[in-house]
Structures are given as C-alpha cells and as structure tokens.
Amino acid sequence: MNTMRNPGWEWLMAQRWILPALLLIGFGLAFAIPEYNLLNKYVQLVMMYVGINIILTVSLNLVNGYMGEFSLAHAGFMAVGAYTAALLTQKVLPIADYPGLFPLAVLAGGLMAALLGLIVAIPSFKVRGDYLAIITLAFLMIVKSVIENIDYIGGPRGIPGIKKLTTLPWVFFWTVATIWVVRNFVYSKYGRGVLSIREDEIASDLMSVNTRRVKFLAFMVSSFFAGVAGALFAHLLQFISPRVFDIIKTTDVLIMVYLGGIASISGSILGAVLYTVLLEVLRPSNFAALVSWLPDVIFDPLNQYFIRHLGVWRMVIMPLALVLVMLYWPRGIMGLREFRWFVPKRDLDAHHRHVAHGGSHDAPHGH
Amino acid sequence: MTLLTATKVKHYFGGLCAVADFNLQLQSGELMGIIGPNGAGKTTIFNLITGVYRASEGSIRLRDVELVGKTPHQITALRVGRTFQNIRLFRDLSVLDNVRIAHYAQVHYSPLEALLHIGRYRREEQRIIDNSHRLLSIFKLEHLAGETAKNLPYGSQRRLEIARALAIDPELLLLDEPAAGMNPNEIDQLMEFIQWIRQEFKLTILLIEHQMKLVMGICERIMVLDFGQTLSEGPPTVIQNDPKVLEAYLGEGSIG
C-alpha cells in the first residue's frame, strides 16, 4: 500500500476520470502524429518500439513477476507471433487489397503463441525456479532451430520484404488492450491465484486455488501478448529472421521487467519506457544533439572521446544502471506496488473500508 | 453421522514408515484432538487428509467421497479447511487478499469474464469482498484489510490464518497447533474462540496440539499417536489415566 498521504496526491488519485481522458487524447495523438507529421519519423519509430516493449514487458511480468517464475521463452513466443502474422500477410491474406485485415494477422500471431504457451505451461506443474528457467530456455532454442530448418519460411535467412503495416495507432491500440486485459486478469480470482502461487504454492492449492488451471491461463495470456508484440514488430522492422528472436531479445524484456518492478503493470510501463528511451538517448548522434547547448569548451572535449565512443559505452552504462537499481530497489522501481488509477475502484475501496460489517457477530476474542 | 473415515491408512517416506495403520471415525459436529510427541506423524495425517501427500495405502473418505488420489484444491473444494503449524500466510499480499484467495472455488465466472470484466465478474467479486469483510470483522481484523499480511503481529497472523481457512466455507476444519507460541491467557481465549466458531460455522474440528490444557479442555475425544502408531483413543478422562499414554508422552506428573 502506498504510505504517502500527501493531500494533493490523494486528490489527484481520486480523479479517476483523468486516465480515460488521457487515453482519448492519446488515441487522438496516435492518429494525428503520423497524419500531420507532428514529430519526425525517427521519434515516431521510437514511440512504436516503446509501445511494443510495453506489450512485451507487461505480458512477461505476468509469469516472471506476478507468478514469480523465471521464464526465458518470451522471445520464442514473440517469434511464433511474428512468423505467423508475417506469413499470413505475405502469403495468405489479400492484404494489398484489404489492409484492414492486419489486426486479423496480429490476432492469429497471438493465438498461435498462446497455443505454444499452453505447452510450456505443462512443465511448470512439476518444476519451478531455475529448472523451469532451463526448460523455457530449451523451448526458446527449439523454436529458433525449427524456424531455421524450415525452408518454406526462409530458414536462417528469414523473411524479407514484409509490408509495413504497423502504424502508431495500431501500436497504441494493442498497447492499451494489453494493459487493460492483463490488469483485468490480475484483478480477478485467477490473478489472485497467480499471486498466491508466487507466495506459497502448496498453501495456495490448499486454499482451493486450482493451480494448474491458473498456470495454464497465466502462460496463455502472457504468450498471447508476446505473439501480438512479435506480429507488430515484424510489420514494423519489415524483416524477421530467427536471429532476431534469440536469448538477447528475452534478456532485454527481462531487464525491463525487473527494472520497472515485479508484479506491477505501471512498473512494467515505466521500465519499458525508461529502458527503450535511454538506449536511444545513448546513441552518439542523439546524445550529441541532446547536449549541444553546452558551451564548446565543455562540449568539444566531451565529444572528442565520450560521445564518439558512446556506441560502445551504452552497453556498459545501461547494465551498470541496472546493477545499481537492483542493489537499491531489489524489487524494481514499482515492485509489488501499483499506480492507483490502474487498480479497479472496487478493489481500492475494499482495502480501505473501515465501517463495521456484520455487527451481529460478537466473537469472544478480546485482543 | 460419520463425516470422515480413515481406514488402514499407511504412509511411507522412502523406507520410513511415518503413519502405520491409522484408523479414524470422525462424527459430524465433533471436536477431536490428536496428540503425540514430535515426529509422531500428526501433521503427516493432516497432509494425507488434505491431499498434500497421497497415502501409500488405505482409504480416507469424506462421507462417501474417496479423498486418496484427489489434489489438495479438489479436497478443499469439498469443504475441508486447514491451518498450518508454522503460519503459511501469503505474506506479501494484503490481509483482504489472503481471505479473498481462499474463495477461489466459490467464485463462479469464466476466464473470459475475468479477462474482460464482464458478465458475472462484478457481482461475484462484490460478493466475495463482502464475505471477506464479514470474516475479517468477526476476527477483529477488518481495519487491517489493506495491510500486508507479514506486517501483522503474531497473534493477528494466527487469527488471519483461521479466517482464511473459514473463507473456503469448510465443514471440516483441521487446526495444526493453533496454540503454538501463545501464553496461558491467550490459550484460554483461544479455547473459548474455537468453541465459538464451531457453533457459529457448524464445524467439525480435528486439531493437533501440544498444549495439554487446550486439548483436555475442549476436545471431546482424543487420539494419541507415537511413531505413526495409534497408542490410545478416548475421552480426555480416559486418556489422562491411560498408563501407556502416560509413559509415552505425558511422562510423570500431572496434566496442566
């Protein structure tokens, strides 16, 4: 629970209409920005990557944060979604005539990934922790080598020339949909089951939680949205190959999850935004542009070495930042906390009800 | 009417026989105690009844339903609730969520309704929130609904664990050392409290306890275990005077 009791903050948090209002504005902007070129193409591209990363992070958090498992398979699910959707738009759907069919391809990518999520959930009935991590890693490797060995889908060369169908409005739509659905899941009996599994699986089972069913659902929802993210990713990058979806891709998402905080949707959004944007800022040209207001005396020597070699340094700076975060915020920035606008009002009220209920009962327990 | 019947239950851990030929007939509405030294197999029996372990041999029946082979959540859904010797709350979750989670089997909506918050979702959620608050208020925990469970003092955690067990709407309640770590005054209150919830929730209670005061004070029937064997069984007065029991467990001297 948030212990902060600043009256202004309390008032702001009580204004629950702001979030839907922001969403509406966001949708408007998502359409307006590409239409009227309000921001340059590069910034638009980064915004789309941020959205895709939010989808990946929120969905992985369900398994790795809320459920407390350590799955490494996320890039595998992403690959399945990406390939399914790309094959559909390339070879099956008459997308050139009907670009409106794109969401169908994304949906199919998600469903295919969810189907595989179902299979990965099965070992989680028996195995936990490190051992499950190894199994999910093996799954990731299997997906990769299966794709590499099917010539029809390009084998190791991948699929080039995918149509650019991912647009800012679509990314915005799928990001909001992911956040909404995962949040709904978390605040349901299944979501609470997921949390109780992380806390104590045996106690959870003994409190009537059908742990297998809950694990199935959590893996399916998680992998569905990984597939969705993969489909959007393929139609943004316009080229996919098995190498795009290796362990490094999973690691990126893991970093965003643990940076933002386990078992927190707002944390995942924060983690994805911070990590994606910081990595972009740390590109030499961007960083130079960002500090170009500095006087030449400072800028020139800085540029001489640091900024020019930032390409190397960014892979030192980011992990270092991550180490610091883990040392000082072991559960991540928002670990186990949630931004109150995301919590259903019913849940908030239920946790802060002081009025006496059922006063007819008078237990003789006088502490 | 017999609620729980255990017949010739045996359980082995590897080659070690933890429970040898355990037999029990628990009548509906009864309050029975199981006592015995550490390692006598008491908690193992609870684990066998609730499906944490699968009995190596024998049968455990709840009315006419065979429990051996069922998973813990299936058995719990048949209205068997329990607490644990060492408190096993969901420590990082709120007090309210601890109680709400135990409603899992009683909440009726599909995954789709949960994902979209449609259909029965709202009504069912409100119902279990109300029921959770009712239970918390009975246990004088309602003002702590939003508190993280691990932050509660020990006594409150014990009460929360019983509240959580009652949330599954049990007919049979298994209490594993409910008085552990309590002082004599608290034990008096607990005895009164167990009697009260038994009446209020129409429970059949089976409890494990080391505190003789509690066992002798409230149990109608007591079973004494030692090394997985049943030494003796009967009302408190009989147990207190059984020479076998005195030798194995109670030792010399009087019973507190």
HADDOCK unambig.tbl for C-alpha pairs under 7 A between the chains (distance, minus, plus):
assign (segid A and resid 181 and name CA) (segid B and resid 115 and name CA) 5.48 0.50 0.50
assign (segid A and resid 181 and name CA) (segid B and resid 116 and name CA) 6.44 0.50 0.50
assign (segid A and resid 184 and name CA) (segid B and resid 114 and name CA) 6.44 0.50 0.50
assign (segid A and resid 184 and name CA) (segid B and resid 115 and name CA) 5.22 0.50 0.50
assign (segid A and resid 184 and name CA) (segid B and resid 116 and name CA) 6.35 0.50 0.50
assign (segid A and resid 184 and name CA) (segid B and resid 117 and name CA) 6.28 0.50 0.50
assign (segid A and resid 185 and name CA) (segid B and resid 114 and name CA) 5.87 0.50 0.50
assign (segid A and resid 185 and name CA) (segid B and resid 115 and name CA) 4.95 0.50 0.50
assign (segid A and resid 188 and name CA) (segid B and resid 114 and name CA) 5.73 0.50 0.50
assign (segid A and resid 189 and name CA) (segid B and resid 101 and name CA) 6.86 0.50 0.50
assign (segid A and resid 189 and name CA) (segid B and resid 104 and name CA) 6.09 0.50 0.50
assign (segid A and resid 192 and name CA) (segid B and resid 101 and name CA) 6.06 0.50 0.50
assign (segid A and resid 193 and name CA) (segid B and resid 101 and name CA) 6.48 0.50 0.50
assign (segid A and resid 196 and name CA) (segid B and resid 90 and name CA) 6.25 0.50 0.50
assign (segid A and resid 199 and name CA) (segid B and resid 90 and name CA) 5.27 0.50 0.50
assign (segid A and resid 199 and name CA) (segid B and resid 91 and name CA) 6.82 0.50 0.50
assign (segid A and resid 200 and name CA) (segid B and resid 90 and name CA) 6.53 0.50 0.50
assign (segid A and resid 203 and name CA) (segid B and resid 88 and name CA) 6.65 0.50 0.50
assign (segid A and resid 205 and name CA) (segid B and resid 72 and name CA) 5.67 0.50 0.50
assign (segid A and resid 205 and name CA) (segid B and resid 73 and name CA) 4.99 0.50 0.50
assign (segid A and resid 206 and name CA) (segid B and resid 72 and name CA) 5.28 0.50 0.50
assign (segid A and resid 206 and name CA) (segid B and resid 73 and name CA) 5.50 0.50 0.50
assign (segid A and resid 206 and name CA) (segid B and resid 76 and name CA) 6.13 0.50 0.50
assign (segid A and resid 207 and name CA) (segid B and resid 73 and name CA) 6.71 0.50 0.50
assign (segid A and resid 207 and name CA) (segid B and resid 76 and name CA) 6.60 0.50 0.50
assign (segid A and resid 207 and name CA) (segid B and resid 102 and name CA) 4.69 0.50 0.50
assign (segid A and resid 207 and name CA) (segid B and resid 168 and name CA) 6.82 0.50 0.50
assign (segid A and resid 208 and name CA) (segid B and resid 73 and name CA) 4.10 0.50 0.50
assign (segid A and resid 208 and name CA) (segid B and resid 74 and name CA) 6.88 0.50 0.50
assign (segid A and resid 208 and name CA) (segid B and resid 76 and name CA) 5.22 0.50 0.50
assign (segid A and resid 208 and name CA) (segid B and resid 77 and name CA) 5.72 0.50 0.50
assign (segid A and resid 208 and name CA) (segid B and resid 102 and name CA) 6.15 0.50 0.50
assign (segid A and resid 208 and name CA) (segid B and resid 104 and name CA) 5.93 0.50 0.50
assign (segid A and resid 208 and name CA) (segid B and resid 105 and name CA) 5.71 0.50 0.50
assign (segid A and resid 209 and name CA) (segid B and resid 73 and name CA) 5.81 0.50 0.50
assign (segid A and resid 209 and name CA) (segid B and resid 104 and name CA) 5.54 0.50 0.50
assign (segid A and resid 209 and name CA) (segid B and resid 105 and name CA) 6.79 0.50 0.50
assign (segid A and resid 210 and name CA) (segid B and resid 73 and name CA) 5.84 0.50 0.50
assign (segid A and resid 350 and name CA) (segid B and resid 129 and name CA) 6.61 0.50 0.50
assign (segid A and resid 351 and name CA) (segid B and resid 96 and name CA) 6.74 0.50 0.50
assign (segid A and resid 351 and name CA) (segid B and resid 145 and name CA) 5.30 0.50 0.50
assign (segid A and resid 351 and name CA) (segid B and resid 146 and name CA) 4.41 0.50 0.50
assign (segid A and resid 352 and name CA) (segid B and resid 145 and name CA) 6.90 0.50 0.50
assign (segid A and resid 352 and name CA) (segid B and resid 146 and name CA) 6.14 0.50 0.50
assign (segid A and resid 354 and name CA) (segid B and resid 142 and name CA) 7.00 0.50 0.50
assign (segid A and resid 354 and name CA) (segid B and resid 143 and name CA) 5.59 0.50 0.50
assign (segid A and resid 357 and name CA) (segid B and resid 133 and name CA) 6.88 0.50 0.50
assign (segid A and resid 357 and name CA) (segid B and resid 134 and name CA) 5.96 0.50 0.50
assign (segid A and resid 357 and name CA) (segid B and resid 137 and name CA) 6.45 0.50 0.50
assign (segid A and resid 358 and name CA) (segid B and resid 134 and name CA) 5.82 0.50 0.50
assign (segid A and resid 361 and name CA) (segid B and resid 138 and name CA) 6.26 0.50 0.50
assign (segid A and resid 362 and name CA) (segid B and resid 138 and name CA) 6.87 0.50 0.50
assign (segid A and resid 363 and name CA) (segid B and resid 138 and name CA) 6.05 0.50 0.50
assign (segid A and resid 364 and name CA) (segid B and resid 192 and name CA) 6.90 0.50 0.50
assign (segid A and resid 364 and name CA) (segid B and resid 193 and name CA) 6.08 0.50 0.50
assign (segid A and resid 365 and name CA) (segid B and resid 189 and name CA) 6.08 0.50 0.50
assign (segid A and resid 365 and name CA) (segid B and resid 193 and name CA) 6.09 0.50 0.50
